[in-house]
Amino acid sequence: MATEDTPVFQIQRVYLKDMSLEQPNSPAILLEQEQPNVDIQLGVEANPVAEGVFEIAVTATVQTKIKDKTVFLVEAKQAGIFEIRNIPEDQMGAIVGIACPQIVYPYLRGNVADVITRAGFPPVHLAEINFQAMYEQQQAAAQGGNETAQ
C-alpha cells in the first residue's frame, strides 16, 4: 500500500485546449507558385490547478508566408492535467518543465499536422523537441547569468 509520502506522478487527462487556423489571403495566395517561408514558435506553460495538480500546456504557432502575405497561421495549445505529489522541490521544475511537456507534445504535433492537412495544405510536421535543453536554456535566462541560450 502507498503511504502518505509516496511520490505520485499521474496523468489525469490530455486535451486540446485551443486551436485556431487562419487563411487571410485565400484563395488568391493558393495560386502562388513560390515556396512559402515557415516560422514555428513553441512555448510551455505550467499552472497549478489544485493541491498537487498541475495543468501543463505546450503551445505552437505555425505561420507560413509568401513574401509579406500570410498563407496560413495556426495557433494551438495542447494541455495535460498531472497529479504530482511528494516530489522533492528541487526536482519539481524538471518534472513540470521536461517530463510533462514530453508527454503532451506528441498530441500537439499530431493535431497541428492534422489541422493543416484538413485546411488543404501539405502537413507541417513539428520537429522533435529536446525539452531538457529548452528547460536548461530557460533556467539560464531566468537567472540572468552570464550563460547564453544556444
N, C-alpha and C positions, 0 to 999 in steps of 0.2 A: 504494500500500500504506500502511496505517496504521502510524504509528510508535509507539514506546513511550509517548510523551507526548501522543498524540492524545486529546482529550476523548471520553468514551464515556458515552452515556445510552441505555440499552435496557431495555425492559420484558421481563422474563423470564416472568412469569405474573401473572394477576389471578384471584383466587379469593375465594369466600365463606368466611370463616374461622369465623364464629359467627352463629347466628340462633336467636332464641327468641321464642315467641308465648305469651302467657298470656291467658286469658279467665276470671278467677277468679269472676266473678259471673254467668256464663251458666248457665242460659238466662234467668233472671228479668230480667236487665238488658236483654236483647234486646227485651223488651216495652215498655220505656220509650219515651215519645214525645218526650221532651226532647232537644234537641241537645247532644251531648257537647262538653266543652272538650278541645282537643288541645294537648299540650305536646310540643315536639320539642327534643331536645338533641343537638348534634353535637360530635365531637372528632376529633383527628388524632394518631396516634402514629407515631413513626419508630424503628426498631430495626435496628442493624447485624446482619447475618446472617453475613457473611464479609468478607474484604478487598474493598472496593469493591462490596459487595452489601448492599442495604437492603430491609427489609420496611416498607412504608408502609401503615398501616391507617386507615380512616375509620370511625368508629362513629356510630351513630344510635340514640337511644332515643325511641320514639314512645309516649306514654301518653295515652289518652283516658279521660275521667271524666264521669260524670253525678253531680252533687253531690259526695259524697266516695267514690263507688263506681267502681272501675275497670271500664271497658267492655272494653278490651284494652290490653296492653302488648307492644310489640315492641322487642327489642334486637337490633341487627345490627352485625356487623363485617365489612367488605369490605376485603381486603388485596391488595397487589401486591408483587411482588419486582422490584426495579430494580437494574440494574448501572450504577453511577455511578463513573466513574474520571477522574482527571486534570482535575478541575474545580477552579478556584481556591477556596480555603477560604471566601472572603467571598461566594461565590455558592452554596455548598452549602446553606445554610439556606433560601434561596428555592427551590431545586430540590426539596428534601425537604419543605418546608412549603407550597409553592404548586403547582409543576408536577406532582409525583406525585399529590397528592390530587385535582387536577383530572382526572386520568386515571382514578382509582379510583372517584370519587364517582358518575358516571352508573350504574355497575353496582350500587352500593348503593341508589340511588334506585329502580331497576327491581326489585331483589329485595325491598325494603321494600313497595313498592306491590303486588307480586305476592303476598306472604305475607298481607297484609291483605285483599286480594281473595279469596284462597283460604280465608280464615277466615270469609268470608261478609259482609264489610263493604265499603262503598264505599272505593275506594283512597284512601290519603293520599299525595299527591304532594309529596315534599320539594322545597322551593324551590331554585332555582339558588343557589349559594354563591359569593361573591367570596372565594376563598381568599387572595388578596393582602391584602385588608383584614383578614381574620381573622389572617393571619400577622403583619401590622404591629401589630395590637392585642396579640397575644401577646408580641411583641418589646418593646413599650412597657411591658406589665405586668411582664415578666421583668426589665426594667431598673429597675423600681420607681421610675421617674422621676415627674415631675410630669404626664406625659401621662395622660389618662384614656381608657379604651376607650369608643367611641361605640356 
